């Protein structure tokens, strides 16, 4: 039963998108009307806009510990950045037509490779979502001079599983030994854990503004200096983004991305900030487990980001639970927002060994720095009743 003084709703779908932070919005607003200059214009307003882009580039570069500010290329999304990385790696040298990825990647990677009909080796994971290190190294050795790219997800968007940085570095080193490039999808890592892309051994990495309280429609591709003699153009027609992506830049969005990146870095450095989110997630999982005996938290025994909880409520349909929760103003998801229209079991949970029925019974609840204790209270008060109702309708023990 929902308490009478409960909040009007709870937003626990932050892995899909986050609300734009107040200070981010404040930084963006002047660039819509008060400062309308085109960054390519030579007059004063144009120079102001160009300087704003440069500042934002530096803010994003610091978040990932980039070696140089110029290593950041702004895009329209992380999906675009990932596709850009795939195309660039394949175009770097002739004869290298193979890619290695994992079975739990985001659709941006899986479909970005598939649409190009690239011969791809998909590395499996164990029940916790951990990449098979030995299999990855074996695949690199086997493909050798045919290998163009290894592309892997650092933090899984559905389970929150963090891949071991030492393992990723070992895989990157092995790929470099055979002359291949390495790309990491860090969308769900940025702003949630400290990042040092050079230390991971990456050549490229994709990230997104709207996952860390920035605006939608802005992403970035980090490209380590010296990786390409000449980076291929994604869009031709102008000098923007070092001729990699022509077209007038989204100045308000990029300014917002920079402010969000700086804010995220401050959040990571603030004492107890990450621990507070983890404590709310753990309280939520503990309360649900005490009310409902038959549930499984994905990747619970592995290292996860503090903000993500993927729970399998066996015997129920996750989408039905999502729709019932929405009636109470509680917003969650059944997996990746980018895959929600496919109406199938989570490919991530399937790769982790779950059956279709188990994978279809999951809900992903993702928190942020703006999540409140009353929101968690509302979910704790409401979700067990929803699950019991669905189990009762299915003729299952409640």
BELHUGI-V537350 format. One record per residue. RES is the residue in one letter. SS is DSSP state (hx for helix, st for strand, lp for the rest). PSI is psi in degrees with one decimal (* if undefined). OMEGA is omega in whole degrees, -180 to 180 (999 if undefined). Layout:
res->(RES/RES)
ss->(SS/SS)
psi->(PSI/PSI)
omega->(OMEGA/OMEGA)
//
This chain:
res->(X/X/X/X/X/X/X/X/X/X/X/X/X/X/X/X/X/X/X/X/X/X/X/X/X/X/X/X/X/X/X/X/X/X/X/X/X/X/X/X/X/X/X/X/X/X/X/X/X/X/X/X/X/X/X/X/X/X/X/X/X/X/X/X/X/X/X/X/X/X/X/X/X/X/X/X/X/X/X/X/X/X/X/X/X/X/X/X/X/X/X/X/X/X/X/X/X/X/X/X/X/X/X/X/X/X/X/X/X/X/X/X/X/X/X/X/X/X/X/X/X/X/X/X/X/X/X/X/X/X/X/X/X/X/X/X/X/X/X/X/X/X/X/X/X/X/X/X/X/X/X/X/X/X/X/X/X/X/X/X/X/X/X/X/X/X/X/X/X/X/X/X/X/X/X/X/X/X/X/X/X/X/X/X/X/X/X/X/X/X/X/X/X/X/X/X/X/X/X/X/X/X/X/X/X/X/X/X/X/X/X/X/X/X/X/X/X/X/X/X/X/X/X/X/X/X/X/X/X/X/X/X/X/X/X/X/X/X/X/X/X/X/X/X/X/X/X/X/X/X/X/X/X/X/X/X/X/X/X/X/X/X/X/X/X/X/X/X/X/X/X/X/X/X/X/X/X/X/X/X/X/X/X/X/X/X/X/X/X/X/X/X/X/X/X/X/X/X/X/X/X/X/X/X/X/X/X/X/X/X/X/X/X/X/X/X/X/X/X/X/X/X/X/X/X/X/X/X/X/X/X/X/X/X/X/X/X/X/X/X/X/X/X/X/X/X/X/X/X/X/X/X/X/X/X/X/X/X/X/X/X/X/X/X/X/X/X/X/X/X/X/X/X/X/X/X/X/X/X/X/X/X/X/X/X/X/X/X/X/X/X/X/X/X/X/X/X/X)
ss->(lp/lp/lp/lp/lp/lp/lp/lp/lp/st/st/lp/st/lp/lp/lp/lp/lp/lp/lp/lp/hx/hx/hx/hx/hx/hx/hx/hx/lp/lp/lp/lp/lp/lp/lp/lp/lp/lp/lp/lp/lp/lp/hx/hx/hx/hx/hx/hx/hx/hx/hx/hx/hx/hx/hx/hx/hx/hx/hx/hx/hx/hx/hx/lp/lp/lp/lp/hx/hx/hx/st/st/st/st/lp/lp/hx/hx/hx/hx/hx/hx/hx/hx/hx/hx/hx/hx/hx/hx/hx/lp/lp/lp/lp/lp/st/st/st/st/st/lp/lp/lp/lp/hx/hx/hx/hx/hx/hx/hx/hx/lp/lp/lp/lp/st/st/st/st/st/lp/st/lp/lp/lp/lp/lp/st/lp/hx/hx/hx/hx/hx/hx/hx/hx/hx/hx/hx/hx/hx/hx/st/st/st/st/st/st/st/lp/st/lp/lp/lp/lp/lp/st/st/lp/lp/hx/hx/hx/hx/hx/hx/hx/hx/hx/hx/hx/hx/hx/lp/lp/lp/st/st/st/st/st/lp/lp/lp/lp/lp/lp/lp/lp/lp/lp/lp/hx/hx/hx/hx/lp/lp/lp/st/st/st/st/st/lp/lp/lp/lp/lp/lp/lp/lp/lp/lp/st/st/st/st/st/lp/lp/lp/lp/lp/lp/lp/lp/lp/lp/lp/st/lp/lp/lp/lp/hx/hx/hx/hx/lp/st/lp/lp/lp/lp/lp/hx/hx/hx/hx/hx/hx/hx/hx/hx/hx/hx/hx/hx/hx/hx/hx/hx/hx/hx/lp/lp/lp/hx/hx/hx/hx/hx/hx/hx/hx/hx/hx/hx/hx/hx/hx/hx/hx/hx/hx/hx/lp/lp/lp/st/st/st/lp/lp/lp/lp/lp/lp/st/lp/lp/lp/st/st/st/st/st/st/lp/lp/lp/lp/hx/hx/hx/hx/hx/hx/hx/hx/hx/hx/lp/lp/st/st/lp/st/lp/lp/lp/hx/hx/hx/hx/hx/hx/lp/lp/lp/lp/hx/hx/hx/hx/hx/lp/lp/lp/lp/hx/hx/hx/hx/hx/lp/st/st/st/st/st/lp/lp/lp/lp/lp/lp/hx/hx/hx/hx/hx/hx/hx/hx/hx/hx/hx/hx/hx/hx/hx/hx/hx/hx/hx/hx/hx/lp/lp/lp/lp/lp)
psi->(137.3/127.3/146.2/-26.2/18.3/154.3/163.4/-15.6/177.6/125.0/103.2/50.6/41.4/-18.2/-22.9/-49.3/153.4/157.8/141.8/126.6/150.5/-44.4/-26.6/-47.1/-42.1/-37.3/-31.5/-38.6/-44.0/-25.2/-3.1/-36.4/-47.8/-31.0/75.7/7.3/147.7/128.7/-18.2/-7.2/148.8/-8.5/179.9/-44.2/-34.0/-41.7/-36.8/-45.3/-41.4/-41.1/-36.2/-39.7/-41.6/-41.0/-46.0/-38.0/-39.8/-39.3/-42.9/-39.6/-41.4/-33.2/-34.0/5.6/43.3/147.9/-34.9/148.3/-37.4/-6.5/-9.3/122.7/122.0/142.3/-175.5/-11.1/167.9/-31.5/-44.2/-42.9/-42.2/-44.1/-34.5/-42.1/-41.8/-47.9/-39.9/-42.0/-40.5/-28.4/-4.4/-41.2/148.6/152.1/-14.3/103.2/7.0/149.7/153.8/131.9/-165.5/168.3/-6.7/24.2/163.7/155.3/-28.7/-39.2/-51.3/-45.7/-29.2/-35.4/-43.9/-40.4/-17.9/1.9/42.0/129.7/121.3/134.9/122.3/117.6/133.5/171.1/164.3/-171.7/-19.5/-3.9/13.1/128.4/139.8/98.3/-47.9/-40.4/-36.6/-45.2/-38.9/-40.3/-37.5/-44.7/-40.4/-41.9/-33.4/-119.0/-9.7/-10.7/123.1/-37.7/138.2/122.6/122.5/153.1/127.2/-48.9/125.2/134.7/-18.8/-39.5/-18.0/4.4/126.8/121.0/145.0/121.5/-36.0/-37.1/-44.5/-38.8/-40.0/-39.9/-42.0/-43.2/-41.4/-39.2/-41.8/-31.5/-30.0/8.1/14.0/163.3/160.2/129.7/134.7/135.1/111.3/22.2/-45.9/0.6/-36.4/125.1/-7.6/-30.3/153.5/141.8/139.1/86.4/-41.0/-37.8/-27.2/-12.8/16.6/153.2/-30.8/155.6/144.6/140.4/167.7/144.8/-38.8/-1.8/-9.2/41.6/28.4/-176.4/157.0/159.1/15.9/126.8/-174.5/148.4/119.3/128.7/114.8/134.8/137.1/-4.0/-37.9/137.3/-40.9/110.1/131.4/145.4/131.5/-45.3/126.5/153.5/9.8/170.0/1.8/150.6/47.1/36.4/15.9/-27.9/90.3/156.9/144.1/131.0/149.7/82.0/-50.9/-42.9/-42.8/-40.7/-42.8/-39.0/-45.5/-44.3/-39.6/-38.2/-43.1/-40.9/-41.5/-39.1/-39.4/-39.6/-44.5/-31.8/-14.9/127.3/126.6/-2.7/-48.6/-38.8/-33.0/-43.7/-43.9/-38.0/-39.2/-43.7/-45.4/-37.3/-40.8/-48.8/-40.8/-42.7/-40.3/-40.5/-33.2/-25.3/-31.7/112.4/-33.6/77.6/158.6/131.6/118.6/136.8/23.9/-33.3/-3.6/172.4/123.0/158.8/152.9/-22.6/-7.0/132.7/115.8/111.8/130.6/116.4/88.8/135.7/-6.0/166.3/119.9/-37.2/-37.2/-41.0/-41.8/-45.8/-37.5/-41.9/-35.3/-29.4/-23.4/6.9/15.6/120.4/116.2/-170.4/171.1/8.8/-147.6/134.0/-31.1/-18.7/6.5/-23.2/-7.6/-19.2/43.8/168.9/151.2/124.3/-24.9/-50.4/-34.7/-41.7/-25.4/6.6/6.9/148.5/168.3/-40.5/-41.6/-43.3/-33.0/-8.9/10.7/151.9/136.6/123.0/117.1/128.9/174.2/-179.4/-18.8/-2.8/140.0/159.3/-42.0/-33.7/-43.4/-40.6/-42.1/-42.4/-42.5/-37.4/-25.3/-43.7/-44.3/-38.8/-38.2/-44.9/-42.0/-40.5/-45.7/-38.2/-38.4/-43.0/-29.4/1.0/26.3/156.9/139.0/*)
omega->(-179/179/-178/-179/-179/176/-176/180/178/179/179/176/-175/174/175/174/179/174/176/-179/-177/-178/176/178/180/179/-177/-168/-178/-175/174/-176/-174/-178/-172/-172/173/-177/179/179/-175/-179/-173/-180/176/178/176/-180/179/178/179/177/180/177/-180/178/178/179/179/179/180/-180/-177/-179/177/-180/-179/179/-177/179/180/173/-180/-179/179/-179/174/177/177/-179/180/178/177/179/179/-179/-179/-180/-180/-178/-174/-178/179/177/178/-174/-174/176/175/177/177/-177/-177/-178/172/-180/179/179/-176/-179/176/176/-175/-176/177/180/-179/172/-172/171/179/-178/-179/178/176/-175/178/-179/-179/-180/177/-176/-177/180/178/180/179/180/178/179/-176/-178/173/-175/177/-174/178/-169/164/-178/-173/178/-179/178/-177/-176/-179/-175/-176/-179/176/175/-178/-179/180/177/178/180/179/178/179/180/180/178/180/179/179/174/-179/176/-178/178/175/171/-176/-175/-177/177/-176/-180/-179/175/177/-178/175/-174/177/180/177/-180/-177/171/-179/177/-179/174/-171/-179/-169/174/-179/175/170/-177/172/175/177/175/178/171/173/179/-178/180/179/-179/-179/171/178/-178/-177/180/171/178/179/176/180/-176/-173/179/178/178/179/-177/-177/180/-180/-175/175/-172/180/-179/-180/175/177/178/-180/180/179/178/178/178/-180/179/177/178/-180/-178/-177/-179/175/-175/179/-180/178/179/179/-180/177/178/-179/178/179/-178/-180/-180/179/179/180/180/-174/-174/-173/175/180/175/-178/178/-176/-177/-178/178/180/169/-173/-167/-169/175/177/-172/176/177/-168/176/-179/176/-176/-179/177/178/179/-178/178/179/-180/178/176/-179/-180/-176/175/177/175/-179/-179/176/-179/180/-172/-178/-177/176/177/178/179/177/178/-180/176/179/178/174/179/174/178/-179/179/-179/-179/-178/-173/170/174/177/-174/-174/174/178/-180/177/-177/177/177/176/178/177/-179/179/179/-179/-171/-171/180/179/178/-179/179/178/-179/178/178/178/178/-179/-179/176/-180/999)
//
